[in-house]
Amino acid sequence: MNRLNEQKKKILLIDLVLFVALVILDQATKYAAVMHLKDKPAIPLINGVLELNYLENRGAAFGLLQNQKVFFVLIAIVILFVIGYVLILMPEDKKYTKMHVLLVVMASGACGNMIDRFRTDYVVDFISFVIIHFPIFNVADIYVTVSTLLFILLFLFVYKENDFAFLSFAQQKKYREFK
């Protein structure tokens, strides 16, 4: 049993290192956007398709829920706690590696945008697909969107319902009794 605990600690440490690295990458890109894009014209990367364009977003995706900082921070905190809880309960089995990575990436995105809201009351966005007039977004948004999409695909096509039994309260009780 001790070996499993050590294995779980190792997995969670890897999760933490990945989480910190991704949050740092997100924050670094936002810092670069502030330093090089704020109060300047957009920088085309692919003419008519993709550009870097600074925006201070006080809402959610597509500009919804403007100036709802407390709401967004509370939602992010809840998401981070739920993801942390699931990561702690998740079995050490190798089949959950993809799930660990996706949940850590999702948490990194939530945390990256939450940091912005704490520090500045807005999120720094700077990536713009002008060809389709898509809302301007940032690296944390990419983390959340891509990991959520892949999570749904894994849930629908890879994992079975019983692969998530570790989340049921009855299963946790049996696990504690087994210990």
N, C-alpha and C positions, 0 to 999 in steps of 0.2 A: 504494500500500500504506500509505503514511503517513496518508492520509485515513481509511482504515479503522481504523487504530490510534487516531486522534483520536476517531472516532465511537464506538469501543468504550470508550474512556476516559470519554466523555460519558455513555454509557449506564450504565456502572458507577458513575459519580459520582451519577447520578440514583437508581440502586438504593441507594447508601449513604445519601443524604439521606432517602429514603423509609424505609429501615430505621431510622435514628436517630429520625426523627419518630414512627414507630409504637412503638418501644420507649419513648420518652419519654411518649407518650400512655398506654401500658399502665402504666408506673411511676407516672404522675400519678394514674390512677384507683385504683391500689392504695394510694397514699399517702392519697388522700381517704377510701378505705374504712377505713384504720387510724384516721385522725383523727376520722371522723364515725360509724363503725359499731361499732368495737371496744368490747366490754363494754356494748353497748346493744341494746335489742330491735330486731327486724327492722323495716324501713321499707317498708310496702306501696306499690308504684307503681301496680299494678292489683290491687285487692282479690281475693284468692283465686287470682291468676294469677301475678303477678310481684312480687318483693320484693328489697330489698337486705338481705343478711344476712351478717355477717362470719363467716369461717371460716379457720382456719389449717390448710392441707392439707399433711400430711407425706408423702403418697403421690401416686399418679397418678390418672387418671380413675376415678371410682367408688370412691375410697379404696384402690385396689390398691397393693401394694408399699410399705406404710408404712415410713417411716424409711430409705429407700434413697437418700439424698442423693448419694453418690458415683456410683451407677449412673445416676441421672437427669442429673447434671452431665456425665458421660462421654457419654451418649447425645446430649445437647444439643450438646456440642462436636463430635461426629461429624456430626450433622445440619448444623450450621453450616458445617463444612468441606466437606461434600458439596455443599451448596447453593452455597457460594462457588465451588467448582470448576466446577459446572455453569454458573453465571452467567458465569464468565470464558471458558469454552469456547463458550457459546451464540453463534451467528452474530448479526450486527447487523441481520439482516432484520427488517422490521416485523412479520412474522407471529409473532415470538417475544415481542412486547411483553406480551401477557397472561401468558405463562409467566414473564417477568421479574417482573412485579408479584406473581403468586401465590407464587413462590419467596421473594421478599423479605418478603411478609406472613407466610409460614410461618416463615422464619428469625427474624423479629421476635418472633413468639409464643414460639418455642423460647428465644430469648435473654431475653425478659421474665421467663419463669418460672425460667430458670437464674439470673438476677440475684437473684431472691427466695431461691432455695435457697442461693446463696453467702452472702448477707447474713444470712439469718435461719433457715436450715434448713427452711423451709416456704414454701409458696406462699400468698399472700393471695387467697382467693376471696370473692366477695360478691354475685354475681348468682344468683338462685334462681327457677326456674319451679316454684312450689309446686303449681300445678294438676296437674302430672304427676309430682310428687315427683322431679324430675330433680336430679342432684348439683349442688351449688353450684359455680359456675365464675367465670372472670374474663375480661378483655379479651384477654389473650394466648391463652387457650383458644379464644376465638372466632376469632382470627387463624388458629390452627393448624387448627381444625376446618373452617372455611369454605374456607380456601385449599386444604386437602387434598381436600375434596369437589369443588371446582371444578377442581383439577388432574386428578383422576381423570376427571371429565366431559370436559375438554379432551382428555385422553389417549385416551379411548374414542371421542369423536365429532368432534373437530376435527383433531387432528394425526394424521398418518400415521406408520407405523413409520420410514420413511426421514427424517422430520423430526428424528429423534433420532440420526441417523448421526454427528453431530458428537461424540457421546459414545463411539463405538467407538474402540478403540486403533488399528485399521488406518486409520481415517479421520484420526485425529490425526497419524499418521505421514505420510500423503499431504499433509496440510495443512502440516506442517513442511517437507516437501520442496518444496512449491509456493512457500513464502516464500523 
